[in-house]
Amino acid sequence: MATIITDECISCGVCEPECPNEAITEGDEIYVIDPNLCTECVGFHDEEQCAAVCPVDCCIPDPDNAETEDVLIERARAIHPDVDFGDNFPSRFRK
């Protein structure tokens, strides 16, 4: 599932540079995550980096957009065709 940023966001911006897919942008009032670019950091990290650095814990899984690891790694491969993720890529599903 793509991650969302809740209304508790304080717009500190610490999450934006952590996203390997550039899925996080500054919205009108809070930062937002593009679900078409979010891979929950699958392929890059074993935890979602936005959630790991958020000081108010407002980066959470989107309950309305559940996705499997297979879907997320395929999205990562499509976004980053120059990266060879192989079969043993980092993923929060493999913790």
C-alpha positions as CSV (number, residue, x, y, z in Angstrom):
1,M,0.0,0.0,0.0
2,A,1.2,3.5,-0.7
3,T,2.1,5.6,2.3
4,I,0.0,8.7,3.1
5,I,0.8,11.7,5.2
6,T,-1.9,12.6,7.7
7,D,-3.1,16.0,8.8
8,E,-0.8,15.9,11.7
9,C,2.0,16.8,9.3
10,I,3.9,19.9,10.6
11,S,5.4,20.6,7.1
12,C,8.9,20.3,8.4
13,G,10.0,18.7,5.0
14,V,12.4,16.2,6.5
15,C,10.6,13.4,4.6
16,E,11.0,14.8,1.1
17,P,14.7,14.2,0.5
18,E,14.5,10.7,2.0
19,C,12.2,9.3,-0.7
20,P,14.1,7.3,-3.3
21,N,11.3,7.8,-5.8
22,E,10.7,11.6,-5.3
23,A,7.1,10.7,-4.5
24,I,6.8,13.4,-1.7
25,T,6.1,17.0,-2.5
26,E,5.0,20.0,-0.6
27,G,1.2,20.5,-0.8
28,D,-0.8,23.5,0.1
29,E,-0.9,22.8,3.8
30,I,1.0,19.5,4.3
31,Y,3.4,17.3,2.4
32,V,1.8,14.7,0.1
33,I,2.8,11.4,-1.3
34,D,2.0,10.4,-4.9
35,P,0.7,6.8,-4.7
36,N,1.8,6.2,-8.3
37,L,5.4,6.8,-7.2
38,C,5.4,5.4,-3.7
39,T,7.0,1.9,-3.4
40,E,7.1,2.0,0.4
41,C,10.9,2.1,-0.2
42,V,10.7,-1.6,-1.4
43,G,13.9,-2.2,-3.4
44,F,15.9,0.5,-1.5
45,H,15.3,0.1,2.2
46,D,13.8,-2.4,4.7
47,E,11.6,0.3,6.2
48,E,9.8,3.4,4.8
49,Q,12.2,6.2,5.1
50,C,9.6,8.9,5.4
51,A,8.1,7.2,8.4
52,A,11.6,6.6,9.9
53,V,12.5,10.3,9.9
54,C,9.1,11.9,10.6
55,P,9.1,13.6,14.0
56,V,5.4,13.4,14.5
57,D,4.7,9.9,13.0
58,C,2.3,11.1,10.4
59,C,3.6,8.9,7.5
60,I,1.4,5.8,7.7
61,P,0.2,3.0,5.4
62,D,-2.8,4.0,3.3
63,P,-5.6,1.6,4.4
64,D,-7.4,2.4,1.1
65,N,-4.5,1.4,-1.1
66,A,-3.1,-2.0,-0.1
67,E,-0.4,-3.3,-2.4
68,T,1.8,-6.4,-2.3
69,E,5.5,-6.5,-2.3
70,D,5.4,-7.8,-5.9
71,V,3.4,-4.8,-7.0
72,L,5.7,-2.4,-5.2
73,I,9.0,-3.9,-6.6
74,E,7.6,-3.8,-10.1
75,R,6.7,-0.1,-9.6
76,A,10.3,0.5,-8.4
77,R,11.7,-1.3,-11.5
78,A,9.5,0.8,-13.8
79,I,10.5,4.1,-12.1
80,H,14.2,3.2,-12.0
81,P,14.9,1.1,-15.1
82,D,18.6,1.7,-14.7
83,V,18.7,0.0,-11.3
84,D,19.2,-3.8,-11.0
85,F,17.2,-4.7,-7.9
86,G,17.9,-8.5,-8.3
87,D,15.8,-11.0,-6.3
88,N,17.2,-10.1,-2.9
89,F,16.2,-6.5,-2.6
90,P,15.5,-4.7,0.7
91,S,11.8,-4.7,1.7
92,R,9.8,-4.1,4.8
93,F,7.9,-7.3,4.0
94,R,11.1,-9.3,4.6
95,K,11.9,-8.1,8.1
